[in-house]
Amino acid sequence: MTSKTALFALLAVWGVGLGSMPARAEDALIEDPVTKIAESGTPASELINRVWVKSDETGLPGVIRIFLSDGTLVQDSCWETHRLSAWSMRNDTDLRWDEDGVEIKAHIASLTSDHLTLVLDLKGGPVTEHYAAAPVPSVCPDMPKA
């Protein structure tokens, strides 16, 4: 068999096999709980793919959480390095993520398009955190250098 014939045969086989595959990765439907909630239109879908800025008066500005629909949690602040963690939802109100090998469990106490209240189940007891949808544009304030 000549190399041209072999190449043609290989291309023909590949062409037949591609008929059922998505043309792009974005076209593939991922069946996981986070994606299902993101696409469901349930109240929990307001949580996903939105930048949430902590609104509690802690004196530390710019704490953000972003629950991405691919199961990635982005955590950042104006003074720390960002963190990427895996996160998942058990149902419409209970979620969990990993921080340095420790599973953090949280409950959505309140959720609208503009406000989020999470109750974290920590070793020292429950901690309530309040968030607001981040305004756009938004920039961290200048932090004093020590």
TIMIKOL-319907 format. One record per residue (C-alpha): residue number from 1; residue in three letters; x, y, z. Coordinates in steps of 0.1 Angstrom, whole numbers. Example, Ala and Ser with C-alpha at 12.3 -4.5 7.8 and 13.67 -1.06 7.14 Angstrom:
<atom 1, 'ala', <123, -45, 78>>
<atom 2, 'ser', <137, -11, 71>>
REM end
This chain:
<atom 1, 'met', <0, 0, 0>>
<atom 2, 'thr', <14, 34, -9>>
<atom 3, 'ser', <17, 61, 16>>
<atom 4, 'lys', <-9, 82, -2>>
<atom 5, 'thr', <-34, 54, -1>>
<atom 6, 'ala', <-27, 47, 35>>
<atom 7, 'leu', <-31, 84, 44>>
<atom 8, 'phe', <-64, 86, 24>>
<atom 9, 'ala', <-77, 55, 41>>
<atom 10, 'leu', <-68, 69, 75>>
<atom 11, 'leu', <-85, 102, 68>>
<atom 12, 'ala', <-116, 84, 56>>
<atom 13, 'val', <-118, 64, 88>>
<atom 14, 'trp', <-113, 96, 109>>
<atom 15, 'gly', <-140, 113, 89>>
<atom 16, 'val', <-166, 85, 96>>
<atom 17, 'gly', <-157, 86, 133>>
<atom 18, 'leu', <-162, 123, 137>>
<atom 19, 'gly', <-198, 123, 126>>
<atom 20, 'ser', <-212, 119, 162>>
<atom 21, 'met', <-186, 141, 180>>
<atom 22, 'pro', <-193, 177, 188>>
<atom 23, 'ala', <-175, 202, 165>>
<atom 24, 'arg', <-162, 222, 195>>
<atom 25, 'ala', <-156, 214, 231>>
<atom 26, 'glu', <-183, 240, 241>>
<atom 27, 'asp', <-209, 219, 222>>
<atom 28, 'ala', <-204, 189, 245>>
<atom 29, 'leu', <-230, 188, 273>>
<atom 30, 'ile', <-214, 179, 306>>
<atom 31, 'glu', <-237, 160, 328>>
<atom 32, 'asp', <-227, 171, 363>>
<atom 33, 'pro', <-248, 186, 392>>
<atom 34, 'val', <-232, 221, 389>>
<atom 35, 'thr', <-239, 223, 351>>
<atom 36, 'lys', <-275, 210, 357>>
<atom 37, 'ile', <-281, 236, 383>>
<atom 38, 'ala', <-266, 264, 362>>
<atom 39, 'glu', <-289, 255, 333>>
<atom 40, 'ser', <-320, 247, 354>>
<atom 41, 'gly', <-332, 282, 361>>
<atom 42, 'thr', <-336, 272, 398>>
<atom 43, 'pro', <-328, 298, 425>>
<atom 44, 'ala', <-293, 283, 429>>
<atom 45, 'ser', <-285, 291, 393>>
<atom 46, 'glu', <-282, 328, 404>>
<atom 47, 'leu', <-251, 317, 423>>
<atom 48, 'ile', <-231, 304, 393>>
<atom 49, 'asn', <-209, 324, 370>>
<atom 50, 'arg', <-212, 356, 390>>
<atom 51, 'val', <-185, 375, 409>>
<atom 52, 'trp', <-196, 378, 445>>
<atom 53, 'val', <-178, 404, 467>>
<atom 54, 'lys', <-179, 400, 505>>
<atom 55, 'ser', <-200, 428, 520>>
<atom 56, 'asp', <-194, 421, 557>>
<atom 57, 'glu', <-175, 448, 575>>
<atom 58, 'thr', <-142, 430, 582>>
<atom 59, 'gly', <-119, 459, 573>>
<atom 60, 'leu', <-104, 437, 545>>
<atom 61, 'pro', <-118, 449, 512>>
<atom 62, 'gly', <-121, 429, 480>>
<atom 63, 'val', <-128, 393, 491>>
<atom 64, 'ile', <-144, 376, 462>>
<atom 65, 'arg', <-158, 342, 453>>
<atom 66, 'ile', <-168, 330, 419>>
<atom 67, 'phe', <-186, 297, 416>>
<atom 68, 'leu', <-180, 287, 379>>
<atom 69, 'ser', <-203, 263, 362>>
<atom 70, 'asp', <-174, 239, 354>>
<atom 71, 'gly', <-170, 232, 391>>
<atom 72, 'thr', <-141, 256, 397>>
<atom 73, 'leu', <-143, 280, 427>>
<atom 74, 'val', <-122, 311, 423>>
<atom 75, 'gln', <-113, 329, 456>>
<atom 76, 'asp', <-94, 361, 457>>
<atom 77, 'ser', <-89, 393, 477>>
<atom 78, 'cys', <-70, 425, 474>>
<atom 79, 'trp', <-42, 413, 496>>
<atom 80, 'glu', <-39, 375, 490>>
<atom 81, 'thr', <-30, 353, 461>>
<atom 82, 'his', <-60, 338, 443>>
<atom 83, 'arg', <-71, 302, 450>>
<atom 84, 'leu', <-87, 278, 426>>
<atom 85, 'ser', <-106, 249, 442>>
<atom 86, 'ala', <-131, 223, 431>>
<atom 87, 'trp', <-166, 229, 443>>
<atom 88, 'ser', <-199, 210, 440>>
<atom 89, 'met', <-236, 212, 451>>
<atom 90, 'arg', <-254, 185, 469>>
<atom 91, 'asn', <-288, 201, 461>>
<atom 92, 'asp', <-302, 236, 455>>
<atom 93, 'thr', <-289, 250, 488>>
<atom 94, 'asp', <-260, 229, 501>>
<atom 95, 'leu', <-225, 232, 486>>
<atom 96, 'arg', <-190, 222, 494>>
<atom 97, 'trp', <-154, 230, 483>>
<atom 98, 'asp', <-119, 221, 492>>
<atom 99, 'glu', <-94, 244, 509>>
<atom 100, 'asp', <-59, 229, 514>>
<atom 101, 'gly', <-74, 194, 517>>
<atom 102, 'val', <-101, 204, 541>>
<atom 103, 'glu', <-137, 201, 529>>
<atom 104, 'ile', <-157, 233, 536>>
<atom 105, 'lys', <-195, 228, 537>>
<atom 106, 'ala', <-218, 257, 532>>
<atom 107, 'his', <-256, 263, 531>>
<atom 108, 'ile', <-272, 291, 509>>
<atom 109, 'ala', <-293, 309, 535>>
<atom 110, 'ser', <-304, 336, 510>>
<atom 111, 'leu', <-298, 342, 473>>
<atom 112, 'thr', <-310, 368, 449>>
<atom 113, 'ser', <-295, 382, 417>>
<atom 114, 'asp', <-278, 409, 439>>
<atom 115, 'his', <-272, 393, 473>>
<atom 116, 'leu', <-258, 360, 487>>
<atom 117, 'thr', <-257, 348, 523>>
<atom 118, 'leu', <-237, 317, 530>>
<atom 119, 'val', <-236, 298, 563>>
<atom 120, 'leu', <-203, 280, 565>>
<atom 121, 'asp', <-201, 249, 587>>
<atom 122, 'leu', <-167, 253, 603>>
<atom 123, 'lys', <-150, 235, 632>>
<atom 124, 'gly', <-156, 264, 655>>
<atom 125, 'gly', <-193, 266, 646>>
<atom 126, 'pro', <-214, 281, 618>>
<atom 127, 'val', <-201, 314, 603>>
<atom 128, 'thr', <-224, 336, 582>>
<atom 129, 'glu', <-209, 355, 553>>
<atom 130, 'his', <-228, 381, 532>>
<atom 131, 'tyr', <-219, 389, 496>>
<atom 132, 'ala', <-231, 413, 469>>
<atom 133, 'ala', <-228, 410, 432>>
<atom 134, 'ala', <-197, 428, 421>>
<atom 135, 'pro', <-201, 461, 404>>
<atom 136, 'val', <-184, 465, 370>>
<atom 137, 'pro', <-160, 481, 366>>
<atom 138, 'ser', <-143, 474, 400>>
<atom 139, 'val', <-108, 478, 412>>
<atom 140, 'cys', <-92, 469, 445>>
<atom 141, 'pro', <-83, 500, 466>>
<atom 142, 'asp', <-47, 508, 472>>
<atom 143, 'met', <-35, 488, 502>>
<atom 144, 'pro', <-9, 503, 525>>
<atom 145, 'lys', <25, 486, 522>>
<atom 146, 'ala', <40, 475, 556>>
REM end
